[in-house]
Amino acid sequence: MYSFNGCPHHCVGCHNPETWNPSGGELVNIDNTIEQILEYINVNGIQRNLSILGGEPLWEDNAKFTARLAAAAKKKYPTIKIFCWTGYLLEDIDEEYLKDIDVLIDGPFELDKRDVSLPLRGSSNQRVLYNKIDFCKN
């Protein structure tokens, strides 16, 4: 049993502060949760992409689950696009957790750099990185 909660960043202005506490949330069976998410991706025969956000999906306690979920989604739906939002920078993330992520939005949310006009991110310091292009620049 696992609770997919916790975030060490505690960004001022965070949209999900209720997910910061690693002891919060509900304990779930990881395999059952992954299977449920995979079912929702294709509910009513409409394939959707997958967004993984937080708390912090690449925090040490969550990164393995994030990688398992992304790998399972890619295996079942090879054409799916997987997006992941993290407060960490690409340069500080173990690449084993990124191999099935297509789009990584990295960097902490910074309230003084907030810009709602930016695609896929909330502040101008954050980057939108595409696997196999930007990830390789590391």
MOURUR-V825554 format. One record per residue. RES is the residue in one small letter. OMEGA is omega in degrees with one decimal (* if undefined). Layout:
res: [RES & RES]
omega: [OMEGA & OMEGA]
This chain:
res: [m & y & s & f & n & g & c & p & h & h & c & v & g & c & h & n & p & e & t & w & n & p & s & g & g & e & l & v & n & i & d & n & t & i & e & q & i & l & e & y & i & n & v & n & g & i & q & r & n & l & s & i & l & g & g & e & p & l & w & e & d & n & a & k & f & t & a & r & l & a & a & a & a & k & k & k & y & p & t & i & k & i & f & c & w & t & g & y & l & l & e & d & i & d & e & e & y & l & k & d & i & d & v & l & i & d & g & p & f & e & l & d & k & r & d & v & s & l & p & l & r & g & s & s & n & q & r & v & l & y & n & k & i & d & f & c & k & n]
omega: [-174.6 & 173.8 & -176.2 & -177.2 & 173.7 & 175.6 & -179.6 & -171.8 & 179.7 & -178.9 & 174.8 & -178.4 & 179.8 & 178.2 & -174.6 & -177.4 & 177.8 & 179.7 & -177.9 & -174.1 & -179.2 & 177.9 & -179.4 & 177.0 & -175.5 & 176.9 & -178.8 & 173.1 & -174.5 & -178.1 & 178.1 & -179.7 & 177.8 & -180.0 & 177.4 & 179.6 & 179.5 & 176.6 & -179.0 & 179.9 & -175.0 & -178.4 & -177.6 & 178.0 & 179.2 & -179.6 & 178.6 & 171.2 & -177.3 & 175.6 & 179.5 & -179.3 & -165.3 & 16.9 & -178.8 & -176.4 & -178.7 & 171.1 & -172.8 & -178.8 & -176.3 & -170.8 & -179.5 & 177.0 & 179.2 & 179.8 & 177.9 & 179.0 & -179.1 & 179.9 & 179.5 & 179.3 & 179.3 & -179.6 & -177.5 & -177.3 & -173.3 & -177.7 & -178.7 & 173.7 & -179.4 & 179.1 & 178.0 & 176.6 & 179.9 & 174.4 & 177.1 & 173.5 & 179.5 & -175.8 & -177.5 & -176.4 & 175.8 & -173.8 & 178.0 & -179.4 & -172.9 & -169.7 & 179.6 & 178.1 & 179.6 & -178.3 & 178.3 & 172.9 & -172.7 & 177.6 & -179.4 & 172.4 & 178.3 & -174.3 & -179.3 & 177.5 & -179.0 & 178.9 & -176.4 & 179.2 & -178.1 & 177.4 & 171.1 & -179.4 & -174.7 & 179.6 & -170.5 & 177.1 & -178.1 & -179.1 & 171.7 & -174.1 & -177.0 & -179.4 & 179.4 & 175.7 & -176.9 & -177.6 & -176.8 & 179.5 & -175.4 & *]
